[in-house]
């Protein structure tokens, strides 16, 4: 084999290596584009999921508030509002009659009982 033939063979071999590297680079570029596309799709899906999560959190809060309101309404139906009065001395009764100053009240009075006691009279 002459020197010229050896040089041709080496050039062919080098050219094949370069072509193989180009093919690998093209595949890598295609993979890169595919990964970028998948990444963008994942980002879009993530944004949608975050929006859905936010909406669900809002619904859960609303449901919790509704549930709390229902519970409070139910409690109000079961036991009417009670006003706790500490031990106090009463100087006048509601109708204006004097009460002994040593008499003390220490009880729970329901709202309905207060309404019954007060009637249409105004506080002085």
Secondary structure, 3 states (H helix, E strand, C coil): CCHHHHHHHHHHHHHHHHHHHHHHHHHHHHHHHHHHHHHHHHHHHHHHHHHHHHHHHHHHHHHHHHHHHHHHHHHHHHCCCEEECCCEECCECCCCCECCCCCEECCEEEHHHHHHHHCCCCCC
